[in-house]
């Protein structure tokens, strides 16, 4: 049986799929006669609403990036296509840079990645001297293949994404960002993320606007109260600041969710949750576990079935 729909996931055009490649993918969808629909239409069809046309595809863009208004919107408008844009609150409203984007900027800005490795060890060691609560992290070569540098870099990246306690991880990433990138986080955010006005422009153009948490933090395993803060702030922002009505949709940051997430989303008016699991939407798919193909990696596979 053919799937109900296919959802494509796009992120930063500067680091994975560039504007030209995106334009080519959109042209291929149009040429193939693949109907592009809103996420809300998929959710409605799952609930017994109007059926979707065969081969339906939804386009989704994460992280609320300024390029989505500057470059993506014109590509969509000239082709008469719609898409859903999932925006985190803090980068849009408070001009704070997402931790994952800080880490990426640090690695891009450092003249020598070995300097980043050394700085991380120094910061963690300094914290350990003042806090007996932090367990000694494993040696960087444990469980990794490749040369010493590759293993250290892999270890450091994992350490800064999930290996350290949350508060310490945030402190270390902030210090690295200030050292290697800039001490003007607001200016950096102004260049990287959508402004509230740009989000309204997307909405006025007929695009869907969904949420991606307060800080775009992976929700899986987070304390209930932390998840509550992330989700409640998102719902408030979408409703009060952007006027998004019923049927809110939420894209799980880094694809992470758990049972608490699934409890909190409908309680705050969300009707759908989008994962990062690469699969098609079936007729019996849970609307809070909608799968998405990464368009930068799986475009061919996504459209092959």
C-alpha positions in Angstrom: 0.0 0.0 0.0 1.2 3.5 -0.8 2.0 5.7 2.2 -0.4 8.4 3.2 2.3 11.1 2.8 6.0 11.9 2.9 7.5 14.6 5.1 10.9 16.2 4.1 13.0 17.9 6.8 15.4 20.7 6.0 17.8 22.6 8.3 20.7 25.0 7.7 21.2 25.6 4.0 24.8 26.8 4.6 25.9 23.5 6.2 24.1 20.7 4.4 21.8 21.5 1.4 22.5 24.8 -0.4 19.9 27.0 -2.1 20.7 25.7 -5.5 20.3 22.1 -4.4 17.0 23.0 -2.6 15.8 24.7 -5.8 16.6 21.6 -7.8 14.7 19.4 -5.3 11.6 21.7 -5.4 11.7 21.7 -9.2 11.9 17.9 -9.2 8.8 17.7 -6.9 6.9 20.0 -9.3 8.0 18.1 -12.4 7.0 14.8 -10.8 3.6 16.1 -10.0 4.0 15.5 -6.3 1.4 17.6 -4.5 2.9 19.6 -1.7 0.6 19.9 1.3 0.6 21.4 4.8 1.4 19.3 7.9 -2.0 20.3 9.2 -3.6 18.5 6.2 -1.7 15.3 7.0 -2.8 15.5 10.7 -6.4 16.1 9.5 -6.3 13.1 7.2 -5.0 10.9 10.0 -8.0 12.0 12.1 -10.5 11.0 9.4 -10.6 14.4 7.6 -10.3 15.1 3.9 -8.1 12.5 2.1 -4.8 13.6 0.7 -3.9 13.4 -2.9 -1.7 10.5 -3.9 2.0 11.1 -3.4 1.5 14.0 -1.0 4.6 15.6 0.3 5.1 18.1 3.1 8.2 20.4 3.4 9.5 21.4 6.9 12.3 23.7 7.9 13.8 23.7 11.4 15.6 26.1 13.8 14.0 29.4 12.7 17.0 30.5 10.5 17.1 33.9 8.7 17.9 32.2 5.4 14.4 30.7 5.6 13.0 34.1 4.9 15.8 35.4 2.8 16.3 32.4 0.5 13.8 29.7 1.1 10.5 31.8 0.9 11.3 33.2 -2.5 12.0 29.7 -3.9 8.7 28.5 -2.5 6.6 31.5 -3.6 7.8 31.4 -7.2 6.8 27.7 -7.4 3.5 28.2 -5.6 4.5 25.8 -2.8 3.9 25.8 0.9 6.0 24.7 3.8 6.1 24.5 7.6 8.7 26.5 9.6 9.5 25.3 13.1 10.9 28.1 15.3 12.5 28.0 18.7 11.5 30.9 21.0 14.7 32.1 22.6 16.7 32.7 19.4 13.7 34.6 17.9 12.7 36.7 20.8 15.7 36.9 23.1 18.4 36.6 20.4 20.1 33.7 22.1 22.2 31.3 20.0 21.2 27.6 20.2 23.9 25.5 21.9 24.3 23.3 18.8 24.8 26.3 16.6 27.4 27.7 19.1 29.4 24.5 18.9 29.3 24.5 15.1 30.4 28.1 15.0 33.3 27.3 17.4 34.6 24.4 15.3 34.3 26.6 12.2 36.0 29.6 13.7 38.9 28.0 15.5 42.2 28.1 13.5 43.1 24.7 14.9 40.6 22.3 16.3 43.3 21.1 18.7 42.9 24.4 20.4 39.2 23.6 21.0 40.1 20.3 22.5 42.7 21.8 24.8 40.2 24.5 25.9 37.5 22.0 26.7 39.9 19.9 28.9 41.1 23.1 30.7 37.5 24.2 31.4 36.4 20.8 32.6 39.5 20.4 34.8 38.9 23.9 36.3 35.4 22.9 37.1 36.5 19.6 38.6 38.9 21.3 40.9 36.0 23.4 42.4 33.3 20.7 42.3 33.7 17.1 43.6 30.3 16.3 42.1 31.6 16.0 38.5 32.7 12.5 37.7 35.9 12.2 35.7 35.0 11.8 32.1 36.3 8.8 30.2 39.6 9.2 28.3 39.0 10.5 24.8 40.2 7.4 23.0 37.9 5.0 24.8 35.5 3.3 22.4 36.6 5.3 19.3 38.3 4.4 16.1 40.8 6.3 14.0 43.8 8.4 14.9 44.3 10.2 18.2 43.0 13.5 16.9 39.9 12.0 15.3 39.1 10.1 18.5 39.6 13.2 20.7 37.4 15.3 18.4 34.7 12.7 18.4 34.9 12.5 22.2 34.8 16.3 22.6 31.8 16.7 20.3 29.8 14.1 22.1 30.9 15.5 25.5 29.6 18.9 24.6 26.3 17.6 23.1 25.3 15.3 25.9 28.2 13.9 28.0 28.4 16.7 30.6 25.8 17.7 33.1 23.5 20.3 31.5 24.6 23.3 33.5 28.3 22.6 33.0 27.8 21.8 29.3 26.1 25.2 28.8 28.8 27.0 30.7 31.6 25.3 28.7 29.9 25.9 25.3 29.3 29.6 26.2 32.9 30.1 27.1 34.1 28.4 24.0 31.8 30.6 21.9 33.0 33.8 23.5 36.7 32.7 23.1 36.6 31.5 19.5 33.7 33.2 17.9 32.4 36.5 19.5 31.4 38.0 22.8 28.4 39.7 21.0 25.9 36.9 21.0 23.0 39.2 20.1 24.7 40.4 16.9 25.5 36.8 15.9 21.9 35.8 16.5 20.6 38.7 14.5 22.4 37.4 11.5 21.6 33.8 12.0 17.9 33.7 13.1 14.6 35.0 11.9 13.3 38.1 13.5 9.7 38.1 14.9 8.8 40.3 11.9 10.2 37.8 9.4 8.3 35.0 11.1 5.1 37.0 10.6 6.1 37.5 6.9 6.3 33.7 6.5 2.9 33.3 8.1 1.4 36.1 6.0 2.7 34.3 2.9 0.6 31.3 3.8 3.3 29.2 5.4 2.7 27.1 8.5 4.5 28.2 11.7 5.2 25.5 14.3 7.3 25.3 17.5 10.6 23.8 18.4 10.9 24.5 22.1 12.2 27.5 24.1 15.8 26.7 23.5 15.7 23.9 20.9 17.0 21.5 23.5 16.7 17.7 23.1 13.7 16.9 25.3 14.4 13.2 25.7 15.1 12.4 29.4 14.8 16.0 30.6 13.0 16.6 33.9 9.2 17.0 33.6 9.4 20.7 34.8 12.1 21.5 32.2 10.0 20.0 29.4 7.0 21.9 30.7 8.9 25.1 30.5 10.1 24.4 27.0 6.7 23.4 25.6 4.5 26.0 27.5 6.8 28.8 26.3 6.4 27.6 22.8 2.7 27.4 22.9 2.4 30.9 24.4 4.8 32.4 21.8 2.9 30.8 18.9 -0.5 31.9 20.1 0.1 35.3 21.7 2.9 36.6 19.6 2.1 35.1 16.2 -1.6 34.4 16.4 -1.3 30.8 15.4 -4.6 29.1 16.3 -5.6 25.5 16.8 -3.7 22.6 15.6 -0.2 23.6 16.7 2.6 21.4 15.5 5.9 20.8 17.3 9.2 19.5 15.8 11.3 17.6 18.4 14.7 19.2 18.7 17.4 16.7 17.6 14.5 14.2 17.2 14.3 13.7 21.0 11.1 13.0 22.9 9.8 10.7 25.7 6.5 9.9 27.4 6.5 13.2 29.3 6.8 15.0 26.0 3.8 13.1 24.6 1.8 14.0 27.6 2.6 17.7 27.6 2.1 18.5 24.0 -1.6 17.8 23.7 -2.1 19.4 27.1 -0.8 22.7 25.7 -2.8 22.6 22.5 -0.4 20.8 20.1 -2.0 18.5 17.6 1.2 16.9 16.2 4.8 16.1 16.9 7.4 15.6 14.2 10.3 13.3 14.7 13.6 12.8 12.8 12.9 9.1 12.1 13.2 8.5 8.4 10.0 6.9 7.2 6.8 7.6 5.4 3.6 8.6 7.1 1.2 5.7 7.2 -2.5 5.7 7.5 -2.2 4.5 11.2 0.8 6.8 12.1 0.5 8.5 15.5 0.2 12.2 14.8 2.7 12.9 17.6 5.2 10.6 16.0 5.2 11.8 12.5 8.4 10.6 10.7 10.5 12.8 8.4 13.2 12.2 5.9 16.3 14.4 6.0 16.1 15.9 2.6 19.9 16.5 2.5 20.6 12.8 2.8 17.4 10.8 2.0 15.6 12.8 -0.8 15.9 10.0 -3.3 14.8 7.3 -0.8 11.9 9.5 0.4 10.5 9.9 -3.1 11.2 6.4 -4.2 8.2 4.8 -2.6 
